[in-house]
Amino acid sequence: MAAYDLLVVGGGVQGLWVARCAVQAGLRVALVEAEQCGAGASGGVLGALMPHVPTGWSEKKQFQFIALTELARQARQLADETGLDTGYARCGRIMPIRAKGFLDQFESRRAASWRHWQNVAERFELGLRPPDGFRDWLAPEAAELGIFWDPLAARIDPGRYIAALKASLEGRCAIFEGWSLANYDPTTGVAVAGNGSPDIIAGRIVLAAGYQTFGLARQLTGLTLGGGVKGQAVVLKAAMPNERPIIYDDGMYIVAHSDSHCAIGSTTEPDWTDPRAVDDGMAAKLAQARRICPPLRNAPVVSQWAGVRPQSAARDPIIGQLVPEAPIYIASGGFKITLGIAHTAAQRLVHGMIEDRTPTGLPASFAPAVHVAAAQSVAAATGCS
């Protein structure tokens, strides 16, 4: 059996970043993926990188802000290393305002953005635009009271991002696609494959397999730490104007990834049976997008996507050592924010792993112990795990 310092389970954006950071730290790393890299939620089509609202500032919001502003540099570095463009752009986000209550919140949110959305080199401030401020992109009649402008939001092309991350590991990390984990014995370091593939020896293991991580974690802890929420999205082909920030309107995103292709999404389906099934669940959101975005009104659908996003029971990501006194770690549960924070979470996790201590710089609510305690309380109250 091949032997490694670290085995990463999961070839999505979080697993690939953990592997990349571990390789950069000098560890011998293997990454295994049950299908192919990017097969799960992080290989979708939307790629919207949205900040939390700046009011009610918290440790978690500060962490996300740091990650979002750092991602621009990381995307450039990936492109320089691999020659592959990730499709990253700080394009901003606009939201049509049709309710006075939403407009009334603007001044407090703008003040909070000026106070909190800043680092040494950059500062971002929310703004207002008139209803016709993006006439070629957002129909003025859809924004009766104006347009909410967020300059911090960005986009990245998930498929191209995954491809660049995987390429950055070539020759530096052993990648085994079509390899599923059945069991890991921390005393021997043997990771047993569940599909007849050769077993692997690793001194440490990180579970980063999206929503399927929770099934693996249950084998080790006996607890349900989270599950999955299905989403669907579509890609349209249309001629795009020069200025095209992300449009967010009542749970629907419009993300233009190129001069001709635009992603619309996504649904939120807590109950599902087939994670890859594409049905008419997107019909209402697609109609909504066509109604408010003129270039999309007659644009044909060129592809559809469905997948399941991981969501911890306590809502926040779970990053850190899952099993005390054992070399078993977890990096999952980010739901809609993983794409924008995976690089920073991986850096902090790997650094703590190498230093053999609890990772620093992560929000306290990300700690596995917090999630385990919450799951134990639920199990005690309901009489089941």
QUIKAPE-V910445 format. One record per pair of residues at least 12 apart in sequence whose C-alpha atoms are under 7 Angstrom apart, sorted by the first residue. I is the first residue (numbers start at 1). J is the second residue. If there is no record, write none. Layout:
# QUIKAPE-V910445
i-><I I>
j-><J J>
This chain:
# QUIKAPE-V910445
i-><1 1 1 1 2 2 3 3 3 4 4 4 4 4 4 5 5 5 5 5 5 6 6 6 6 6 6 6 7 7 7 7 7 7 7 8 8 8 8 8 8 8 9 9 9 9 9 9 9 10 10 10 10 10 10 11 11 11 11 11 12 12 12 12 13 13 13 13 14 14 15 16 16 17 17 17 18 18 19 20 21 21 21 22 23 23 29 29 30 30 30 31 31 31 32 32 32 32 33 33 33 33 33 34 34 34 34 35 35 36 36 38 40 40 41 41 41 42 42 43 43 43 44 44 44 45 45 45 46 46 46 46 47 47 47 47 48 48 48 48 49 49 49 49 50 50 51 51 54 54 54 54 55 55 59 60 64 67 67 67 68 68 75 78 81 82 82 82 84 85 86 86 86 86 86 87 87 87 87 88 88 88 89 89 89 90 90 90 90 91 91 91 91 91 92 92 92 92 92 92 92 93 93 93 93 93 93 93 94 94 94 94 94 94 94 94 95 95 95 95 95 95 96 96 96 96 96 96 97 97 97 97 97 97 98 98 98 110 110 110 113 113 124 124 125 126 126 126 127 127 127 128 128 128 128 129 129 129 129 130 130 131 131 131 131 131 136 136 137 137 137 137 137 138 138 138 139 139 139 142 157 179 179 179 180 180 180 181 181 182 186 186 189 189 189 190 204 204 205 205 205 206 206 206 206 207 207 207 208 208 208 210 210 210 210 211 211 211 211 211 211 211 213 214 214 222 223 223 224 224 225 225 225 225 225 226 226 226 227 227 227 228 228 228 228 229 229 229 229 229 229 229 230 230 230 230 230 230 230 230 231 231 231 231 231 231 231 232 232 232 232 232 232 232 232 233 233 233 233 233 233 233 233 234 234 234 234 234 234 234 235 235 235 235 235 235 235 235 236 236 236 236 236 236 236 237 237 237 237 237 237 237 238 238 238 238 238 239 239 239 240 240 240 244 252 252 252 253 253 254 264 267 275 275 275 276 276 277 278 278 309 310 310 310 310 311 311 311 312 314 316 316 316 316 317 317 317 317 318 318 318 318 318 318 318 319 319 319 319 319 319 320 320 320 320 321 322 348 348 348>
j-><198 199 200 201 200 201 200 201 202 28 29 30 201 202 203 27 28 29 202 203 204 28 29 30 202 203 204 205 29 30 31 202 204 205 206 30 31 32 205 206 207 208 31 32 33 206 207 208 209 31 32 33 207 208 209 31 32 33 37 38 37 38 40 42 42 162 339 342 208 342 208 165 166 342 343 346 346 350 31 169 346 347 350 350 172 173 173 174 173 174 175 174 175 176 175 176 177 179 176 177 178 179 180 177 178 179 180 177 178 177 178 162 307 308 307 308 309 158 339 158 159 162 158 159 305 157 158 263 255 263 264 265 155 156 157 158 154 155 156 255 153 154 155 340 153 154 65 153 109 112 113 116 109 112 363 363 341 340 341 344 340 341 88 164 168 164 167 168 164 160 156 157 160 161 164 156 157 160 257 155 156 157 154 155 156 152 153 154 155 153 154 155 245 246 150 151 152 153 154 245 246 149 150 151 153 245 246 247 147 148 149 150 245 246 247 248 147 148 149 247 248 249 142 143 146 147 148 249 143 144 145 146 147 148 143 144 145 125 126 127 125 126 151 152 151 149 150 151 148 149 150 146 147 148 149 146 147 148 149 146 147 143 144 145 146 147 241 294 241 244 293 294 295 292 293 294 292 293 294 292 257 193 195 197 193 194 195 193 194 194 326 327 201 202 203 202 327 328 327 328 329 328 329 330 331 329 330 331 330 331 332 309 310 332 333 227 228 308 309 310 311 333 332 226 227 385 375 385 375 385 312 313 371 372 375 311 312 313 310 311 312 308 309 310 311 268 269 270 308 309 310 311 268 269 270 272 275 307 308 309 266 267 268 269 306 307 308 265 266 267 278 282 305 306 307 263 264 265 266 282 304 305 306 263 264 265 301 303 304 305 261 262 263 264 301 302 303 304 261 262 263 299 300 301 302 260 261 262 299 300 301 302 260 261 295 296 299 259 260 295 259 260 295 256 265 266 285 265 266 289 286 282 306 307 308 306 307 306 305 306 335 332 333 334 335 333 334 335 333 371 333 334 365 366 332 333 334 366 330 331 332 333 366 367 368 331 332 349 366 367 368 349 359 367 368 368 368 360 361 362>
